[in-house]
Amino acid sequence: MEVIGGFSNATDTSIDTVAGVHLMDSDRIGGTIKEGVGKAKEELGDATDNPNTEAEGQKEQAEGKLQNEWGKAKDTVRDVADGDR
């Protein structure tokens, strides 16, 4: 991939790529957000003595963790393919 003036001529338009440089995978970002929202729901459920909200928060945290790990795996594969590691 040729870089000219700090910008790549690559056609990769994904939101996790800037000037042809891969940043953090969007699943890592989304997973982290989902984990945070889940934690807040769990705390809300605990504070209001609502086991359904608490369980929903725990579920969202688990989903977020899985999504984050999936994003990390994709980043690793991308880095290896690009020769970064």
Backbone hydrogen bonds in HBPLUS format (Angstrom, degrees):
<---DONOR---> <-ACCEPTOR-->    atom                        ^
c    i                          cat <-CA-CA->   ^        H-A-AA   ^      H-
h    n   atom  resd res      DA  || num        DHA   H-A  angle D-A-AA Bond
n    s   type  num  typ     dist DA aas  dist angle  dist       angle   num
A0009-ASN N   A0002-GLU O   3.32 MM   7  6.29 153.8  2.39 173.3 173.3     1
A0004-ILE N   A0007-PHE O   2.77 MM   3  5.31 160.7  1.81 157.0 150.9     2
A0007-PHE N   A0004-ILE O   2.95 MM   3  5.31 163.4  1.97 119.2 122.0     3
A0017-THR N   A0014-SER O   3.17 MM   3  5.66 150.4  2.26 122.4 121.3     4
A0023-LEU N   A0016-ASP O   2.75 MM   7  5.24 175.7  1.75 157.7 158.3     5
A0018-VAL N   A0021-VAL O   3.03 MM   3  5.31 161.0  2.07 148.0 147.1     6
A0021-VAL N   A0018-VAL O   2.86 MM   3  5.31 166.5  1.88 121.6 125.6     7
A0028-ARG N   A0025-ASP O   2.95 MM   3  5.45 135.4  2.15 110.3 122.1     8
A0029-ILE N   A0025-ASP O   3.41 MM   4  6.89 152.0  2.49 146.3 153.7     9
A0030-GLY N   A0026-SER O   2.90 MM   4  6.10 173.9  1.90 153.5 155.3    10
A0031-GLY N   A0027-ASP O   2.84 MM   4  5.71 152.3  1.91 136.0 144.3    11
A0032-THR N   A0028-ARG O   3.09 MM   4  6.14 155.1  2.15 138.7 144.8    12
A0033-ILE N   A0029-ILE O   3.05 MM   4  6.35 158.6  2.10 151.3 157.2    13
A0034-LYS N   A0030-GLY O   2.90 MM   4  6.09 160.9  1.93 147.2 152.9    14
A0035-GLU N   A0031-GLY O   2.89 MM   4  6.11 152.9  1.97 145.9 153.2    15
A0036-GLY N   A0032-THR O   3.09 MM   4  6.34 156.6  2.14 144.4 150.1    16
A0037-VAL N   A0033-ILE O   2.92 MM   4  6.24 161.4  1.96 156.8 161.6    17
A0038-GLY N   A0034-LYS O   2.90 MM   4  6.00 158.7  1.94 145.8 152.3    18
A0039-LYS N   A0035-GLU O   2.90 MM   4  6.14 151.6  1.98 145.6 153.3    19
A0040-ALA N   A0036-GLY O   3.02 MM   4  6.28 156.9  2.07 146.4 152.2    20
A0041-LYS N   A0037-VAL O   2.92 MM   4  6.22 156.8  1.97 150.1 156.6    21
A0042-GLU N   A0038-GLY O   2.86 MM   4  6.07 157.9  1.91 148.7 155.1    22
A0043-GLU N   A0039-LYS O   2.95 MM   4  6.18 162.0  1.99 149.4 153.9    23
A0044-LEU N   A0040-ALA O   2.87 MM   4  6.08 155.9  1.93 147.1 154.3    24
A0045-GLY N   A0041-LYS O   2.81 MM   4  6.01 163.9  1.84 152.8 157.0    25
A0046-ASP N   A0042-GLU O   2.91 MM   4  6.14 150.2  2.00 145.4 154.1    26
A0047-ALA N   A0043-GLU O   2.83 MM   4  6.02 160.5  1.87 149.5 154.9    27
A0048-THR N   A0044-LEU O   2.88 MM   4  6.03 149.2  1.97 150.0 158.0    28
A0050-ASN N   A0045-GLY O   2.69 MM   5  4.58 160.6  1.73 143.3 147.5    29
A0049-ASP N   A0046-ASP O   3.31 MM   3  5.04 159.4  2.35  97.2 102.8    30
A0054-GLU N   A0050-ASN O   3.09 MM   4  6.31 161.3  2.13 153.7 159.6    31
A0055-ALA N   A0051-PRO O   2.90 MM   4  5.99 158.5  1.95 143.1 148.3    32
A0056-GLU N   A0052-ASN O   2.90 MM   4  6.09 154.5  1.97 144.8 152.4    33
A0057-GLY N   A0053-THR O   2.95 MM   4  6.14 153.2  2.02 145.5 152.3    34
A0058-GLN N   A0054-GLU O   3.04 MM   4  6.36 152.5  2.12 144.6 152.0    35
A0059-LYS N   A0055-ALA O   2.91 MM   4  6.15 154.2  1.97 147.8 155.0    36
A0060-GLU N   A0056-GLU O   2.93 MM   4  6.21 159.8  1.98 148.8 153.9    37
A0061-GLN N   A0057-GLY O   2.93 MM   4  6.16 152.7  2.01 145.9 153.6    38
A0062-ALA N   A0058-GLN O   3.05 MM   4  6.32 157.1  2.10 145.6 151.0    39
A0063-GLU N   A0059-LYS O   2.93 MM   4  6.22 159.4  1.97 152.3 158.3    40
A0064-GLY N   A0060-GLU O   2.82 MM   4  5.97 158.4  1.87 147.5 153.8    41
A0065-LYS N   A0061-GLN O   2.89 MM   4  6.11 155.6  1.95 148.0 154.5    42
A0066-LEU N   A0062-ALA O   3.01 MM   4  6.22 161.1  2.05 147.9 152.8    43
A0067-GLN N   A0063-GLU O   2.88 MM   4  6.11 161.1  1.92 150.5 156.0    44
A0068-ASN N   A0064-GLY O   2.85 MM   4  5.99 157.3  1.90 147.6 154.1    45
A0069-GLU N   A0065-LYS O   2.93 MM   4  6.15 159.8  1.97 148.7 154.0    46
A0070-TRP N   A0066-LEU O   2.91 MM   4  6.15 153.0  1.98 147.6 155.3    47
A0071-GLY N   A0067-GLN O   2.97 MM   4  6.25 156.2  2.03 146.7 152.9    48
A0072-LYS N   A0068-ASN O   2.93 MM   4  6.27 151.0  2.02 147.4 155.7    49
A0073-ALA N   A0069-GLU O   2.95 MM   4  6.21 156.2  2.00 147.7 153.7    50
A0074-LYS N   A0070-TRP O   2.96 MM   4  6.27 157.1  2.01 149.9 156.1    51
A0075-ASP N   A0071-GLY O   2.90 MM   4  6.14 154.3  1.97 146.9 154.1    52
A0076-THR N   A0072-LYS O   2.92 MM   4  6.19 158.4  1.96 150.2 155.8    53
A0077-VAL N   A0073-ALA O   2.98 MM   4  6.25 164.7  2.01 152.8 156.3    54
A0078-ARG N   A0074-LYS O   2.92 MM   4  6.06 161.7  1.95 147.9 153.6    55
A0079-ASP N   A0075-ASP O   2.79 MM   4  6.00 159.1  1.83 151.7 157.7    56
A0080-VAL N   A0076-THR O   2.91 MM   4  6.12 162.4  1.95 151.9 156.5    57
A0081-ALA N   A0077-VAL O   2.90 MM   4  6.07 162.8  1.93 149.9 155.2    58
A0082-ASP N   A0078-ARG O   2.88 MM   4  6.06 142.7  2.02 142.7 153.2    59
A0083-GLY N   A0079-ASP O   2.94 MM   4  6.05 111.4  2.42 135.1 151.9    60
A0084-ASP N   A0079-ASP O   2.81 MM   5  5.01 154.3  1.88 153.0 150.7    61
A0083-GLY N   A0080-VAL O   3.04 MM   3  4.97 149.1  2.14  98.1 107.8    62
